[in-house]
Amino acid sequence: MIRRTTAARGLALAAVLSVGLAACSTTTESGGGDEGGSQDPLVVGTILPLTGTLAFLGPPEVAGVGLAVDDINAAGGVLGNDVSLEQGDSGDTTDTSVAQQTATDLISKGVQVVIGAASSGVSLNVVDQFTEAGVMQISPANTATDLSGISDFFTRTAPPDTVQGAALGSLILDGGHQKVAMIVQDEAYGNGLRDNIQEAIEAGGGEVVYGASGAGDEFPPGESNFSGIVNDALAAEPDAIAVIAFEETKAIVTELTSQGWDFNGTTYFCDGNTASYEEDFDPGTLEGVVGTIPGAQAPDEFRDRVSGWYEENEGEALSDFSYAPESYDAVILAALAAVRGEGTDGATISENIKAVSGAEGGTEVTSFEEGVEALEAGDEIHYVGQSGVGPLNDQNDPTSAFIGVYKYDDKNVNVFERSIEGEVAP
């Protein structure tokens, strides 16, 4: 018998913003509950940022994965066996050898599914390794459009940048801005998000006066000297600046401050840098800055549980919850796909993950345990998780998602304001 557990439920209330066309129709899965491949115990690997410029995202993602594994095992495991976890570091795009070595290590340990990476650029460097090994890769945070449909063995629980870009571009226009400078990191994530923001700004009658697509103003990952870049950006006389970067944001803010930029109501961050800077800048430096992070605001019950998991296992409570819901949902979807296909191998998970995400309709479930019960009753299922994303489409992208909008207070802390819902264009 599967033991009954109580899963965190609920989504933040959202203000709806139309940012795309209706979602793509989905293809039929081949699993259908038929006998699958290997039924060895499921081994979940992680390739998440324990070091590097996105290390601030590591704790909530690690905690989301860990809590999901514990919840699955508390509900009886996958096909009668407990799920085990192998953790690994993704590093960042300044040293791609870190992720490549982690991928090699995880494959050698027999993982059938891997959660990560956080950086789209990192995933682009390892997706072929996992595909060739037949390992299902599920990113909780990748948003680059280059990853849409890249492999049958790659999917994500975060939306592509068409959604965040449209939302952020609309927020900039709604702020009354028409001349926008964009300080952009030169890699797949930065360039792709910039292109989508620019498209939204131009569609609304605005102009990108610095950092536009094709202008050649991007900076390399790991850059530390932004004197010339900021000088050139301000020389274009923008009325707003969008910063698309990771850890480099601290140096960018410092340089903007030194050159007299007023951040309040004029500056916009994205998911790569919408973090707390309470310890980094003088109080009030970032007050009024607006940032976006894909994903609905996690319900309080889930935040308490995932923070409790991290404190118990890593010795401290979480201070940031970015992509914890998406990480949790990635593991649950993989486990439900294995149950539906009656196999724990990567191919079976790949063949069944769209169906359990709701691509074929079915009974709405909010936990692994509920999903297993419905599958064992012969039902198709639609897993509605913590992140609020819609069913996967034929590009393995969520068909809809929420974008959280945050505003910085006088302590330089990003405070959640509301959610915007958008759809992924076909």
C-alpha positions in Angstrom: 0.0 0.0 0.0 1.1 3.6 -0.7 1.3 5.6 2.5 -0.9 8.7 2.4 1.0 12.0 2.7 -0.1 15.6 2.5 1.5 17.7 -0.3 1.7 21.5 -0.3 -0.9 22.9 -2.6 -2.0 26.2 -4.1 -0.6 28.8 -6.4 -0.2 32.5 -5.9 -3.0 34.7 -7.3 -1.8 36.1 -10.6 -2.6 39.1 -12.7 -3.0 37.8 -16.2 -0.9 39.2 -19.1 -1.2 37.9 -22.6 2.3 37.3 -23.9 1.8 34.7 -26.7 -0.4 32.6 -28.8 -2.3 29.5 -27.6 -0.1 26.6 -26.6 1.0 24.0 -29.1 -0.9 20.8 -29.4 1.0 17.9 -27.9 2.0 14.6 -29.3 0.8 11.2 -28.1 3.1 9.4 -25.7 4.1 5.8 -26.2 4.2 4.7 -22.6 0.5 4.4 -21.8 1.2 2.1 -18.8 2.6 -0.6 -20.9 5.5 -2.5 -19.6 8.6 -0.4 -19.9 12.4 -0.9 -19.8 14.6 -1.3 -16.7 12.9 -1.4 -13.3 16.1 -0.9 -11.4 15.8 1.6 -8.5 15.6 5.1 -9.8 18.7 7.2 -9.3 18.3 11.0 -9.6 21.4 13.1 -10.2 21.8 16.8 -9.9 23.9 19.2 -11.9 23.2 22.4 -10.0 25.3 25.5 -9.2 27.2 24.7 -6.0 29.9 27.1 -7.2 30.2 29.9 -9.7 28.2 33.0 -10.6 24.8 31.3 -10.0 25.7 29.7 -6.7 23.0 31.7 -5.0 20.5 29.5 -6.9 22.1 26.3 -5.7 20.5 26.0 -2.2 16.8 26.4 -3.2 17.3 24.0 -6.2 19.1 21.4 -4.1 16.5 21.6 -1.4 13.6 21.3 -3.9 15.2 18.1 -5.4 15.9 16.7 -1.9 12.4 17.3 -0.6 10.9 15.7 -3.6 13.0 12.6 -3.3 12.0 12.3 0.4 8.3 12.8 -0.4 8.5 10.1 -3.1 10.1 7.6 -0.8 7.7 8.4 2.0 4.9 7.5 -0.4 6.4 4.1 -1.2 9.1 4.9 -3.8 9.0 4.3 -7.5 7.9 0.8 -8.7 8.4 -0.5 -5.2 12.0 0.9 -4.7 13.3 3.9 -2.9 14.8 6.7 -5.0 18.4 7.6 -4.4 20.2 10.9 -5.0 23.6 11.7 -6.5 24.5 15.4 -6.2 26.9 17.2 -8.5 28.1 20.7 -9.3 27.4 22.5 -12.5 29.7 25.5 -12.1 29.0 28.1 -14.7 30.0 29.1 -18.2 33.3 30.6 -17.2 34.6 27.0 -16.8 32.5 24.5 -18.7 34.8 21.6 -17.7 33.1 21.6 -14.2 29.7 20.6 -15.7 31.3 18.2 -18.3 33.1 16.3 -15.5 30.0 16.2 -13.4 28.0 14.8 -16.3 30.6 12.1 -16.9 30.6 11.3 -13.2 26.8 11.1 -12.9 26.5 8.9 -16.0 29.2 6.5 -14.6 27.0 6.3 -11.4 24.0 5.0 -13.4 21.6 8.0 -13.0 18.6 7.7 -15.2 17.4 11.3 -14.7 19.4 14.4 -13.9 18.0 17.7 -12.6 19.8 20.8 -13.9 21.5 22.8 -15.0 20.5 26.3 -13.8 22.5 28.0 -16.5 21.2 27.6 -20.1 24.8 27.9 -21.4 25.9 25.0 -19.1 23.0 22.8 -20.3 23.9 23.5 -23.9 27.4 22.2 -23.1 26.2 18.9 -21.6 22.9 18.0 -23.1 24.5 15.9 -25.8 26.4 13.9 -23.2 23.2 13.0 -21.4 21.3 12.4 -24.6 23.9 10.0 -25.9 23.9 8.2 -22.5 20.1 7.9 -22.5 19.8 10.0 -19.4 16.7 12.3 -19.1 17.7 15.9 -18.3 15.2 18.2 -16.7 16.2 21.8 -16.0 14.3 23.7 -13.3 15.7 27.1 -14.5 16.9 27.0 -18.1 15.0 29.6 -20.2 17.1 30.0 -23.4 15.0 29.5 -26.5 17.9 27.5 -28.0 16.9 24.6 -25.8 13.4 24.3 -27.1 13.1 20.9 -28.8 16.9 20.3 -28.6 16.5 16.6 -27.5 13.9 14.1 -26.6 16.0 13.7 -23.4 15.7 17.3 -22.4 12.8 19.2 -20.9 12.3 21.9 -18.3 9.9 23.2 -15.7 10.8 26.8 -16.4 9.4 28.6 -19.4 11.5 29.7 -22.4 12.5 33.4 -22.6 9.7 34.3 -24.9 7.5 34.4 -21.7 9.9 36.3 -19.3 11.1 38.6 -22.2 7.6 39.6 -23.1 6.7 40.2 -19.4 9.9 42.2 -18.6 9.5 44.3 -21.8 6.0 45.1 -20.9 7.0 46.1 -17.4 9.6 48.5 -18.8 7.0 50.1 -21.1 4.4 50.3 -18.3 7.1 52.2 -16.3 6.8 54.9 -19.0 10.2 54.2 -20.6 10.9 54.5 -24.3 14.7 54.6 -24.5 16.3 51.5 -23.0 19.9 50.5 -22.5 20.6 46.8 -22.0 23.8 45.5 -20.3 23.9 41.9 -21.5 26.1 38.9 -20.8 27.3 37.3 -24.0 26.0 33.7 -23.9 22.8 31.9 -24.8 20.7 33.0 -21.8 21.7 36.7 -22.0 21.4 37.1 -25.7 18.1 35.2 -26.0 16.5 37.0 -23.1 17.7 40.4 -24.5 16.2 39.6 -27.9 12.8 38.8 -26.5 12.8 41.9 -24.2 13.8 44.0 -27.2 11.0 42.6 -29.3 8.5 43.5 -26.7 9.9 47.0 -26.3 9.9 47.7 -30.0 6.4 46.3 -30.4 5.3 48.9 -27.9 7.0 51.8 -29.7 10.1 51.9 -27.6 13.8 51.7 -28.6 16.9 49.9 -27.4 19.5 52.6 -27.5 22.4 50.5 -26.2 23.0 46.7 -26.1 20.6 45.9 -28.9 20.8 42.7 -30.9 23.6 42.8 -33.4 25.3 45.9 -31.9 28.1 44.0 -30.4 27.9 45.6 -26.9 27.7 42.3 -24.9 30.2 41.5 -22.2 31.9 38.1 -21.7 30.9 36.0 -18.7 33.1 36.7 -15.7 33.8 40.3 -16.7 34.8 42.5 -13.8 35.6 46.0 -15.3 32.4 47.8 -16.4 33.7 51.3 -16.5 33.7 51.6 -20.3 30.5 49.6 -20.8 28.5 51.7 -18.3 30.0 54.9 -19.7 28.9 53.9 -23.2 25.4 52.9 -22.0 24.8 56.2 -20.2 26.1 58.1 -23.2 23.1 56.8 -25.1 20.9 58.8 -22.7 18.5 55.9 -21.8 15.6 56.5 -19.5 15.8 52.9 -18.3 18.5 50.2 -18.0 17.9 46.4 -18.0 20.8 44.4 -16.6 20.9 40.8 -17.9 23.7 39.2 -15.9 24.6 36.9 -13.1 27.2 37.6 -10.3 28.6 40.4 -12.5 25.6 42.4 -11.5 27.4 43.6 -8.3 30.2 45.1 -10.3 27.7 46.7 -12.8 25.7 48.2 -9.9 28.9 49.6 -8.3 29.9 51.2 -11.6 26.4 52.6 -12.3 26.4 54.1 -8.8 29.9 55.7 -9.3 28.7 57.3 -12.6 25.6 58.8 -10.9 22.8 56.5 -12.2 19.5 56.8 -10.2 18.1 53.2 -9.9 14.7 54.0 -8.5 12.0 53.2 -11.0 14.5 53.1 -13.9 16.3 49.8 -13.5 15.3 46.2 -14.3 16.8 42.9 -13.4 15.9 39.3 -14.5 16.0 35.9 -13.0 19.8 35.7 -13.2 20.3 38.5 -10.8 17.0 39.1 -8.9 18.5 38.2 -5.6 19.0 39.9 -2.2 21.9 42.4 -2.1 21.3 43.4 1.5 25.0 42.7 2.4 26.5 44.1 -0.8 25.4 47.8 -1.1 24.5 50.7 1.1 20.8 50.8 2.2 18.6 52.2 -0.5 20.9 51.7 -3.4 18.5 49.4 -5.2 15.3 50.7 -3.9 12.6 50.7 -6.6 14.5 48.3 -8.9 12.1 45.8 -10.5 13.1 42.2 -11.3 11.4 39.1 -12.7 11.8 35.4 -11.9 9.9 32.7 -13.8 7.6 30.7 -11.5 4.7 31.4 -9.2 5.4 32.5 -5.7 5.8 29.3 -3.6 3.0 28.7 -1.1 4.0 29.3 2.5 3.6 25.6 3.4 6.0 24.6 0.7 8.5 27.3 1.6 8.5 26.1 5.2 9.0 22.4 4.1 11.8 23.1 1.6 13.6 25.4 4.0 13.2 22.8 6.8 14.8 20.2 4.5 17.7 22.4 3.7 18.3 23.3 7.4 18.1 19.6 8.4 20.5 18.4 5.7 22.7 21.4 5.1 22.7 23.2 8.5 20.9 26.4 7.6 17.5 27.7 6.5 17.0 29.0 3.0 17.2 32.7 2.4 16.0 32.5 -1.3 13.4 30.2 -2.9 14.1 30.8 -6.6 13.4 27.7 -8.6 12.8 25.5 -5.5 9.2 24.7 -6.8 10.5 24.0 -10.3 13.2 21.7 -8.9 10.7 19.8 -6.8 8.3 19.4 -9.8 11.1 18.2 -12.1 11.7 15.2 -9.8 8.0 14.4 -9.3 7.3 14.5 -13.0 10.3 12.1 -13.7 9.0 9.7 -11.0 5.5 9.8 -12.3 6.7 9.2 -15.9 8.6 6.1 -14.7 5.5 4.8 -13.0 3.3 5.4 -16.0 5.8 3.7 -18.3 6.6 1.0 -15.8 10.4 1.6 -16.2 13.0 3.7 -14.6 15.3 4.0 -17.6 15.8 7.4 -19.3 14.0 6.4 -22.5 10.8 5.4 -20.6 10.9 8.6 -18.6 11.3 10.6 -21.8 8.4 8.8 -23.5 6.0 9.4 -20.6 6.8 12.7 -19.1 4.6 14.8 -21.4 1.6 12.6 -20.6 2.0 12.9 -16.8 2.4 16.7 -17.2 -1.1 16.8 -18.5 -0.5 16.8 -22.3 -3.2 14.2 -22.7 -5.6 15.6 -20.1 -6.6 13.3 -17.3 -7.2 13.4 -13.6 -5.7 16.4 -11.9 -3.2 15.4 -9.2 -1.1 17.6 -6.9 1.3 15.0 -5.4 3.3 12.0 -6.4 1.1 9.8 -4.2 -2.1 11.0 -5.9 -0.5 10.5 -9.3 0.4 6.9 -8.6 -3.1 6.1 -7.3 -4.7 7.6 -10.4 -2.2 5.8 -12.7 -2.8 2.5 -11.0 -6.6 3.0 -11.5 -5.9 3.3 -15.2 -6.3 7.1 -15.5 -4.2 9.6 -17.4 -3.0 12.3 -15.1 -2.3 16.0 -15.1 0.3 16.8 -12.4 -0.3 20.3 -11.1 2.8 21.1 -9.1 4.3 23.9 -7.0 5.6 25.9 -9.9 2.3 26.5 -11.8 3.6 25.6 -15.3 1.3 24.1 -17.9 1.6 20.7 -19.7 4.7 20.1 -21.8 4.3 20.8 -25.6 6.0 19.0 -28.5 9.1 21.1 -27.9 9.3 19.8 -24.3 8.5 23.3 -23.1 5.8 24.2 -20.5 2.8 25.6 -22.4 2.2 28.3 -19.8 3.9 29.7 -16.8 3.9 32.4 -14.2 6.5 35.2 -14.0 7.0 36.6 -10.6 7.5 40.4 -10.3 9.7 41.7 -7.5 10.5 45.2 -6.3 13.6 46.1 -4.2 13.0 47.7 -0.8 15.3 50.2 1.1 17.3 47.2 2.4 18.2 46.1 -1.2 16.0 43.0 -0.7 13.8 41.8 -3.6 10.2 41.6 -2.4 7.5 39.7 -4.2 4.7 41.9 -5.6 2.6 39.8 -8.0 2.6 37.2 -10.7 2.0 37.6 -14.4 0.8 34.5 -16.4 1.9 34.0 -19.9 1.6 31.3 -22.6 4.2 29.8 -24.8 3.6 30.5 -28.5 3.5 27.4 -30.8 
